[in-house]
Structure formats: C-alpha cells, structure tokens
Amino acid sequence: MEGKGKTGKWGSLWKGLLGVGLVLALAAFIWYRSGLPVQDSGDPLPVPADSVQASPEGISGGIHVQTGFRAGEGLPVVISNCTPCHSAELVTQNRMTREGWESTIRWMQETQNLWELGDNEAVILDYLATYYAPEEKGRRQNLENIEWYELEP
Amino acid sequence: MERRKFVGRSALLSLGSLLGAEIVFGNRLPEGLSLLGLQDPDPFALFDKDPEMVVLNSRPWNMEAQAHLLDDPVTPNKYMFIRNNGLIPEKPDPTKWQLTIDGEAARQVKSYSLEDLKKKFRPHTYRLTLECGGNGRSEFNPPASGNQWTVGAVSCASWTGVRLRDLLEDAGYTTNAVYIGYHAADRHLSGDPGKEPISRGVPMEKALQDETLVAYQMNGKDIPMAHGYPLRLVAGGWPASASGKWITRLSIRDRVHDGAKMTGDSYRVPCEPVAPGTKVADSDMCIIESMPVKSLITYPKTGATLPLGSSLPFRGHAWAGELRVARVKYSIDFGSTWEDCSLEAPANRLAWQRFSGEVRFPQKGYYELWARAEDSEGKAQPMVLPGWNPKGYLNNACHRIALKIT
C-alpha cells in the first residue's frame, strides 16, 4: 500500500530528478564523508543507508530551519551525531537535565547502536542541557493554547 | 500550523531520502523554488491521516490525534495515532507473507500464509481499545523522555482476524508455555539488520483470551500500512506496544519474553511507587499489563464559548484496560462537586464505552469540564498526575476541556 502510493505520487518526480540527483548524490557523498562521526581508527562509522544528514546552515529566528533545533554552540556536532538514525523532533520535544541527557546517550549506546562520541560528547551534552533543560511543571498545569470558538447550538 | 512546519523542514530531507544521500546545497536553494513534488512527502497523505493530526516525530513516525478527533464510536484510520519504534517495512508482499510459530514451548515450528489464516480459521471481529503506554507522558514532572504524547495516543477500531488461541492450539504448545513474543518486519533506525526495533508480547493468559487476535483487517479493510499491514497482533486493553505490527513470527516462550523493549525502562514502571525523579534499578521495574481506567471528552472541542442560559451537551469515551468502566462523572467546578454521566455498555469486552451528559452553567465566566471514570473494581482516575515513573507511562489523570460562558 505504501509502495503503491509512492509510485503514483512520485513516479514522474523520480524520472525528472534522476540526472540531477546522481550528480548531487556524488557531490554529497564526498562532502558527507568528511563530516561523519569517526571511530578512533579514523574510519567513518556506518550510518543507516537511508538516513540524511542536515546542513547546519539556515538559521531563522534562532531556529535551525531544516531540523527545528535551537541555534547555539555545538549545533553542527549535534546535527551530525543526533539525526542520522532518528529525527531531530525526538530531541526537541524532550526536556532533560544534563544527567538525563547523558543517560539517554548511554541507553542509545548500549541498545540502539549509537557510536562512541569521544570529545563530542561534552559538546552535545552542553548544548542539550542548555537549550533543552527541564522546566518545573508541577502536578498539573493550566490548560493553555486554547483556540476559543463559538459553539453552534 | 504543525503540518506546515513539518513539511517545511522535512522537504529537503525527503529529497535526500529519495536520492539516497543528503542534499549538500539544499540549504542554498532559493526560497520558494519548487522541486516538483518534493514539498509533498506528506505524512498525512502518505498514511491517509486527517490534517488535524499532530506529528511528534518523523523518524520513526509518531503521530497523535486531538481529543475532539476521537468522537467516532469506531476510530477511523484518519484519526488513529501512529506509534512506530522503527521504520515501516518496504513493500510487504501479501502473497509471500508468512507467520511462523516457534519458541521453546512450541510443539513444532509451523508457518502460515495469509491465505491459510483466512481460510483455515474462523474469523472474529472485535472493537478493541489500543492506548500507547506513554499516552499523557508530556505532563510528567520531572519530564520523562520519549515522544511527548498529550491525550491522543488511543483508538478503538474494529479488528478482524483469527484468535491467537486458535493458532496456538493448531500449532500446539507445551505446558511450560509462559509468554508469546512477537517478531516483525519493521527495520531498526540504525539500519542494523541484526536488531529488532521492538519485540514484545503478552503472557499466555492474555494470549488465550477470546479477544486476542492475529488481525488481517481493520475497520473491514486490509490493515493500513502504518498500523501493521498485512498482519498485526491485537491485545486490547494493554499498552498498544504489546500489539505487534507487521508480525512475521510468534514465539511461544518458556519464560517471560526478553525481546527488544521488554526490559530496562521500556514499558515498565517501578514495582513499588517512587517519589518523582527517583532512579529505579532494573530489578525493581515491572512490566505494564492492563492499562488503567481513563476517559476523554470528545465533544465539544476544548475552547467552546456559549451564551449563559444555554445547556451544553457533551460526550466522550471511557475505557479501563481489562476491566469495564462502571461509571463516569463530570465536574464544572474543578472537582468540588461531581455529577453522573450516562454510560453505555461496551460493544464487546475491551471496547471503549460512550459517556454523555448535559450541563448548565450558573454564571458567566471561565469553566473547565472534567470527566472522571471509575472501573469495575472501584478505581477512579486521579485529578492530578498519577505516580511518577522514569519513562512517563500510565498517565490517566482526568481529562479537562476549557469553556467560556458569555
């Protein structure tokens, strides 16, 4: 079902973009390898074949447009290490202390194939603890962001 | 709003997905330049979802409803939440699909085609409430990590398939059977073919219930891709993660299933209640089984204003995991006084129940309508957050909508 939908909607697109795509893909690949997380050996680590690396450029209103991340120190490192497997939204919707973010990184390393982050770990933790820190919410919050409307009888 | 934001920031990523690489100069494309079709890798179109659904996560896909979208007695696909742990299988071929029964407590390894399941076994249809264990997570304090579900990760669709019990009996199992663990065709986010995104299941007692299905239809049609096409385990009343999608194998285990997301903090809560923020050892965590009593006001949509003197009819659904809902009450004075709602019987066991009422307001002003359901064992929804747990499961605090009388 999913495949059928894709073919129908994107069929002409595929053909149209194939030529441009091959050139772009090659350029992308060369550029991409230079920015990959690396192992101690210096070899790029494997990342999911269908994952996409966002460019750290393109900030608007303090937000990195392509990912939704807050602009700030460490953003390029965060993008290159935190978005190959899952979307940035999985980060930006969460709020944790530095300790909480660290334990999430450990969990991903132990169970989800996240690589060793080396010196980047401190950069990432500083960024997350600064821009995605918890706020005190109490035991029940006010109802907020209400869109008021007149109820038809 | 949510939708526009999503499409804007994902369009280039999706171009990259199509080409198998990222778009190096994607960020330098002039604004407004239309890469034909690429502005529309639209999850709402892809999964046939209503535009009012809210995307929480695009990889893996996670999308929830808003309360007022869940007004139908039988949830249509367009309003059904998506909770994925991995990537949806690519082009599953129903003619080649096999479901294999194996495991330490299986008498044999036996495989069934979809055709076998449809022809050799009697079909059964039930309306089954499926709620994500983390529904309501966004309210916990300190915050719990994961997709920040608000209220919309619940559905009650009509599922058709074979009873898991019939299948287990056909394959045969030994007396030391303890648990059924599912394995599925979804792919791990890391791309590692050796890893399963999720492999959970249910104890034998739940597996043998009449309503526990290996389903091949939802709402009378093939199961939609995002919800497990072509085959899904459906165990109503339990965390929806027990209802494995795209299943290819069911293992009859001689121990509690130990697949991905059966251990650690996943779908487990402290066996004994803990203070908010407490670190809990693995050995002190217990698997969530039946979901707690809960309700949702599905009409009117929050934010209604109405003139003083008019009466407001309202309605919603209530459910209680393995149990029945015994009564639902409502309050318009922040829980000081409660009145009874009308409550209908469920269509079948494990289906949610319709409640309704009509209310008048004593004076102009701001009100909140609260609904509070009570299960057949006398447990009611709390008005504040229930017990904190590390991953923010089981928030069944009463639902509230805002109203203004003018």
Interface residues (C-beta under 8 A of the other chain):
Chain A: M1 E2 G3 G5 K6 K9 W10 S12 L13 W14 G16 L17 G21 L24 A25 A27 A28 F29 W31 Y32 P46 V47 P48 A49 D50 S51 V52 Q53 A54 S55 E57 G58 V65 Q66 T67 G68 C85 H86 S87 E89 L90 Q93 N94 R95 M96 T97 G100 T104 W107 T111 Q112 N113 L114 P134 E136 K137 G138 R139 R140 Q141 L143 I146 E147 W148 Y149 E150 L151 P153
Chain B: K5 G8 R9 L12 L13 L15 G16 S17 L18 L19 G20 A21 E22 I23 V24 F25 G26 N27 R28 L35 L36 G37 L38 D40 A45 L46 V55 L56 N57 S58 R59 P60 L87 I88 E90 K91 E139 F140 N141 P142 P143 S145 G146 N147 Q148 H188 L189 S190 G191 D192 K195 D222 P224 M225 A226 Y229 A260 G264 D265 P300 K301 T302 G303 A304 T305 L306 S310 L312 E368 M383 V384 L385 A397 R400 I401 A402 K404
